């Protein structure tokens, strides 16, 4: 059967050796944009591995265009991430400094916390400034520019693109990969970006008569074979289509897989911490493939939120009004994020997933009611509750990811059991 259905079998060791020694190494925009989300050490490690393969690197024109279009948005997201972390840290400091309610801490402990939090905030500010500076002076883009000199694909003509778009409409009707998962997320012809890249890879392989390694951090099912929430490998349909069209092999890697196998095939000495960092990022991204939550939605921005944020900036973080202001800001952001989740993300879920989410959220609500009705429930119990809720704000629980919903339900079942036992807190 292997001869007839080879796309369902993992390539042999000899196949992989040939791929890594001779293959074109192409990159998706997602793998390049993710370089901004890694530590500097890991980013430079990844770029160094690319440098080792410089003579075989290639960037599809569509992927390059998507990188350029989305780069500033990614840098803005990095900056906002540091800003939100800073606000959260300051909020904790405000709570620790409170004298009218728990937590009550020794002055020496508070001073030590202030000292380390000052260091962390300074590091946040420095990293945020660095991300802002990259909008005009981007060392990562400079290095990518050098790597891809004369190694970017030629854009398809308008006539060729029109043909691909028409083909894409028919492919998407039958859920033929790649790209059909973008149909609801992107508007107009932008929904066919993945298919354009796929067509570029095929044409490049045919022209050069070489196999292709394609590195992408797009973890959706229209690139990968996913079974029981486990990614088994590239979609067999893609491997078959590529082989029939080019007479060559194609294989897909995430950034983490690329770095891990580069360490093996290129006899490099890659820091295991860098591979672990990418593996954790890859795991996070793949969990979001099966189930996204409000955490995956970009921070909403509008006049109301900007005004609330400005009020925070005007207040001393140790003033009495700061705690109330940050609570109002968080509630406003939460409400608008929840609205965006219900309008944009929730409709993409299958009816089965929507039903499961609803059942879990309802069960969590009932468990919370039962816990709070226990005789042993007290202010201290309420204070410790966020940990049991995985630090998801209570009003945001219906919009969190499926893994979080499952964890919270299990946590509350255990919490209820403890409060129903004779010897509880």
N, C-alpha and C positions, 0 to 999 in steps of 0.2 A: 504493500500500500504506500510505502514511503515515496516511491517514484511518482505515483499519481497524486499524492496529497502532501508533497514535500513542505508546503507552506505551514503545515500544522506541526512540523518537527523542528526542534532546536537545531541550528547549524552545528556541524561537527567542530572539534577543536581545530582541525585543518582549515575549515571554512573561516573560522574566526581569525586565525593567523593571517590568512590571505587578505581578509577584510582590513585588518589593522595595518598590514604592511603595504597594501596597494590601493586601498579604497580612498575615494574622495571623502573628506570629512566636512559635512555641511551643518549649518547651525540655524535654528529657528530664532525669531526675535525674542521669544520667552527665555531662552537659555542665556542670551546676551543681557537682557534687561535684569535678570536675576542677579547678575554680578554686582548690582548696586545694593542688594539686600544682604550680601555676605560680609563677614569681617574682612578687613583689608588683607589679612594674611591669606585667607582662602581665595579671595578674588585674584590676588597675585599668583597664587599657586595654579589656579585655573588658566590664567593667561599664559603662564610659563609652559604649561602642557600644550596649549595651542601653539606656542612658539616652536615647540619641538616638532610639530606636524605642519609647519607653515607652508611647505611646498605642496601640501595636499588640501589645504583649507579652501573652502568655497562658501559664499553667502548668496542664497537665492535673492534676486532683486526684490521680491515681495517682502521677504524677511527683513532685508535691510531697510526698506521703506517703513515697515511697521516699527522697527527699532527706533528710527529717527522720529517718527510721529509720537511715540509713546514715552520717549526718554524723559522729557521735562515733567510729564505727569508722574512718572516713577520717582524722580528726584523730589517732587513735591510730597509724594506719599512718604518717602523716607523722612523728610523734614517734619511732617505732621506726626509721624510715629514718635519722634523724639519729643515733640511738643506735648503730645498727649501723655507720654510717660512722665515728663517733668511735672505736668499738672497733677497727675495721680500721686506722685511722690510728695508734692507740696501739700496735697490734701491730707495725706497720712500724717505729715508733720503737724498740720493744723490740729488734727484730732489728738495727737500725742501731747500737744501743748495745752489742750483744754484742761481747765481746772474745775469745771462744773459737772463733769460726768466722766465715767470710765472711758479710756483706760487711765489709771493713776500710776505713774511711773516715778521712780527715784530721779532726782535732778541729775545725778551723775550719768545715769543711763540715757536720759534725754539729751544731755550734752554730747555724749558719744554718738548718738544717732544723728544729731545735727551735724557733727563733724563729717561723718561718712556720707550723709545725704548731700552736704555741700560739695563734696568731691564728685559724687555721682551727677549732680545737677551741672557742675562745671564741665564734666565729660559730655553730658547731653548737649550742652550749649556749643561745645567745640565741634561735636559731630554734626550738629544741625547747621552750623556755619559752613562746615566743609561741604555738606550736601547742597546748600544754597550756592556756594561758589562754583560748584560743578556745572551749573546752568550755563556759565560763560567760559569756564576753564576746566574742562573735564578730562582728567588724566586717563580714565578708563576708556572713554571714546577715542582719545588720542592713540592708545595702544591698539584698540580694535582697528582704527584707520590704518595703522602701520601693518597689521597682520593681513588685512584684506585688500591691500594694494593690488589692482589688476586681478582680483579674485572675487568680484561681485558679478552675478549673472546679469545678462541683458534683459531689459524689460520686454514683455510680450507687446506686440502691436495692439492697437485698439480692436482690430478685427480678430486677432487671436484671442484676446480677452473676452470679446463678445461670445465667441464659440465656447470658451471654457465656462462662462457664466450660464449659457444655455444648457450645457452638459450638466453643470452643477445643480440646476433646478430639477433635472430628471434624477440625478443621483440621490439628491436629498429626499426625494419622495420615497425612495426605497431604502433609505438609511444606508446608502453606500458610502463608506469612508473614503477620504477624510473630510472633516469640516461640517458635517450636518448638525453637530451640536451647537454650532455658531449661528444657526439660522434664526433662533429666537433671541439671541443676545446681541447680534449686530444688525445694522440696518442696510438695506440696499445691497449693492454688490460687495460691500465689505464682508458679507457673510461667506464669500467664496475665497477669502484670503488663503486659507489652508489648502484648498484645492489648487490654487495658482502655484503655491510653493511646491506641492506634490508634482504638478506637471513640469515645473522647472527642474526638479530633481531627476525626473525621468529623461528629459531632454539632455541634461548635462551628462548623465550616465551613457546615453546613446552616442553622444558626440565624442566622449573621451574613451568609451569602451572600458569603463571602470565600475566596480561596485561602489556602493555608497553607505557611509555611516551618517545617520541623521540624528543630531542632538536636539531634543526638544523637551521643554518642561511643561508643555501642554499635556495634562494628565487625563484628558477626557477619553471617553470610550470610542470616539471616532478616530483615535490613533492607536489605542491599546486594547488588547483582549482582556476583559475584566470579568472575573467569575467569583461570586460570593465575596465581593468587595476586595478581591485580591487581583493585582495586575500580573498576568501570566506572561506577557510579552507583546510584541507588535501585533496588530490585527492581521490575521492570515490573509484576508482579502487583499490587503495592501502589498504584502510580500509576493503574492501570486501575480497581481497586476504588474508590479515592477518587473518581475522576472520575465513575464510574457512580452512586455513592451521593450525590454532592453537586453534580455539574455544575460543579465547580471543580478547579483544579490544586493539586497538592501537590508539594513538592520537599524533599529531605533534604540537610542539610549536617552535616559534622563541625564541631567548634568551630573548627578551623583553616580549613576552607572558609568558614564563616560570617564569620570575621574578614577573610579575604582578599577575599571578594566584597562585604562591607560597605564595605571601603576603596574599592572600585570604584563601587558603586551609591549610597553615601551621601556621596560626595565628602569623606570624612574624610581625615585625615593620620596614619594608623596607623604606628607605629614598625615598620619591617620586621623588627627583632629579635624583636618579639612574635609576628609571623606565623611567623617561622622557628622559634621555640620551640614553638608549637602544632603546626607541621608535623612537627617531630621527634618530639613526643609522639604525634601521630597515626600516624606511620609505625611507631613502636614498638608501639602498640596494635593496628595492623592486622597486623603480623607475628605477634603473639600470637593473632590470630584464626585463622590457618592452623595455627599450631603453638605450643603453650604448653610451657614448661619449668618446672623447679622454681623458677626465678627469679620466676615469676608467682604462686607460692603464698604466702599470708600467713605471716609468721614464726610457727612453731608455738609454743604456750604450754602448759606443764603443770608440775607440781610439780618434776620432774627438771630441766627447763630453768631454771626460776626459781631452783633451788638452785645450779646451775652459774653462773648470772648473778650471784647473790649472792656467790659465792666470788670472782668477778672484782672485784666492787665492794670487797671487803674487802682485796684485795691491792694493793700499790704497783705501778704499771705498769712500774717499772724493777727490780722484784725478780726473783730467779732463778725463782721459781715461777710468775710471771705468764704467761710464754710457754707453759709446759705447760698451765696452766689455760685459757688462751684456745684452745689447740689442742683440748683435751677438749671445751670448750663448742661450738666450731665443728663438731666431729665429731658431737656429740650432736644439734645442730640439723640438720645435714646428714642424719643417719640418719632422723630423724623427718619431715623435709621430703620425703625420698625415699619414705618409706612413704605419706605423704599424696598425693604425686604418683601413685604406682602405684594407689592406691585411688580417687582422685577424678578425676584428669585423664586418665591413660592410657586408661581404658576408653572415653572419649569419642572417641578417635581411630578413624578407619576402619581396617580390616584392612591396607589398603595402606600407610597412614602408620605403623602399628605395625611392619610388616615392614621398611619403610625405616629406621626408627629403630634397629631391632635390627641390621640389616646394617651401618649406619654405626658403631654402638657396637662391634660385633665387629671391623670393619676398623680402628678406632682402637686397640683393644687389641692387635691383631697388629702394627700399625705401631710402637706403643710398645715391644713386645718386640724387634722388629727393630732399632730405634734403640739400645736399651740393650745389645744384643748386639754392636754395632759396636766395633771395636778403639779407635776414637777417642773413644768415650763415656767421660766422666770426671765427677768431682764438679762441675766447672764447667758441664758440659752439663746435669746434673741441676738445678743452681741456676737456669739460664736457661730450663728447661722450661716453667714456668707461663705465660710469654709466648706460647709456641707453643700452649698449651692454652687461649688466650683467657682466662686467669686463672680457669678453672673448675677446682675441686678435682678431682683425678683420680678419686676415688671417686664424684663427682657427675656425671661425664660422661654416663652412660646416661640421666640425668634432665634434661639441659639441653635448650634449644630446638633445633628442627631447623636453623635458620640457624647456630647455634653448632656443632652436630655437623658440618655441612658445612665450616665454616671450619676446625675442628680437624683434620679428615681431610686437607684440602688443605695445611694448615700442616705436619702430620707427614710427608706425602709429600715436601715440600720439605726438611724437616729430615733425613729419611733420605737423600735424594739427596746432601745436603752431607756427611754423615758417610761415605757410601760413596765419595766422590771422594778422590783421593790427598791433596790439600791442603785439610784441614779443620782446625777448631779443635783 
